[in-house]
Amino acid sequence: MAYNLFDGFPQPYSLAEAEWWCGGGHREPQFGFVWGIEVARPGGGDEIIGCISVEPQHGLWASSAVLGYWIGQAHWRRGITSEALGLVTAWAWAALPQTMRLWMPIYARNAGSQAVARAAGYRLEGTMPLAIRKGGYAIDAVQYGLTRPGAQPGEHRLPPIS
Ligand SMILES: CC(C)(COP(=O)(O)OP(=O)(O)OC[C@H]1O[C@@H](n2cnc3c(N)ncnc32)[C@H](O)[C@@H]1OP(=O)(O)O)[C@@H](O)C(=O)NCCC(=O)NCCS
């Protein structure tokens, strides 16, 4: 999992780090809005199997927000993250009126994440050779993005900040 996540994602991921994250670390402002991805257990009850986040940007990039996601390997390839990304994208358009653009930087080697982005309607916008530092290497990234439905590229007047 950590292989395709940013260098700050703990590796190895200790129990203490999990307790910090679930106990309130995910509410630290630098992570933006964070949700647990929950599935129903076969025997009953629910289980958190991953996370998805939207992080509104600041300064020059304040009309953008960056998304991130991961789920546990036992749940891969069931369409769960694609569904979660679709739901969070719809939430962002409704809840973040200053956000005109959602995007994610993805490691070029991460075919799964790129497929998730496409499945949720995001488009490949470009490649960023050697843009990301990961485990002592500079590696290629790709950028997937989406603009607010109905907003034309060029210039778009923002709503007043309430
Ligand atoms: C990438 C990741 C989020 C995919 O989650 P997932 O729930 O398995 O994805 P989905 O089941 O919604 O799959 C969506 C599409 O991706 C494809 N896909 C998923 N994993 C894939 C892989 N490893 N290689 C190629 N395609 C893959 C699926 O086949 C599906 O394609 P389709 O729409 O054409 O049928 C998951 O593997 C993960 O958490 N990886 C580690 C963390 C990570 O990479 N996070 C993203 C950082 S940018």
The ligand as an ORCA input file, in Angstrom:
! r2SCAN-3c Opt
* xyz 0 1
  C      -5.595      2.078     -6.218
  C      -6.709      1.570     -5.318
  C      -7.267      2.748     -4.524
  C      -7.795      0.961     -6.213
  O      -8.924      0.694     -5.400
  P     -10.011     -0.386     -5.841
  O     -11.166     -0.258     -4.888
  O      -9.367     -1.709     -5.973
  O     -10.420      0.127     -7.275
  P     -11.764     -0.261     -8.041
  O     -12.160     -1.665     -7.661
  O     -12.749      0.834     -7.830
  O     -11.247     -0.334     -9.524
  C     -11.527      0.656    -10.486
  C     -10.834      0.281    -11.757
  O      -9.442      0.139    -11.514
  C      -8.982     -1.100    -11.981
  N      -7.889     -1.501    -11.106
  C      -7.909     -1.580     -9.777
  N      -6.697     -1.965     -9.322
  C      -5.910     -2.130    -10.421
  C      -4.557     -2.489    -10.619
  N      -3.753     -2.774     -9.585
  N      -4.077     -2.526    -11.869
  C      -4.873     -2.213    -12.923
  N      -6.162     -1.835    -12.800
  C      -6.667     -1.809    -11.568
  C     -10.187     -2.005    -11.862
  O     -10.084     -3.112    -12.700
  C     -11.271     -1.064    -12.318
  O     -11.235     -0.933    -13.714
  P     -12.569     -0.870    -14.567
  O     -13.300      0.382    -14.090
  O     -12.074     -0.750    -15.972
  O     -13.298     -2.121    -14.261
  C      -6.199      0.469     -4.339
  O      -5.524     -0.490     -5.086
  C      -5.278      1.016     -3.264
  O      -5.720      1.430     -2.205
  N      -3.949      1.015     -3.568
  C      -2.933      1.484     -2.619
  C      -3.037      2.971     -2.332
  C      -3.111      3.823     -3.577
  O      -2.487      3.528     -4.585
  N      -3.879      4.913     -3.458
  C      -3.998      5.901     -4.523
  C      -2.876      6.883     -4.461
  S      -2.982      8.094     -5.781
*
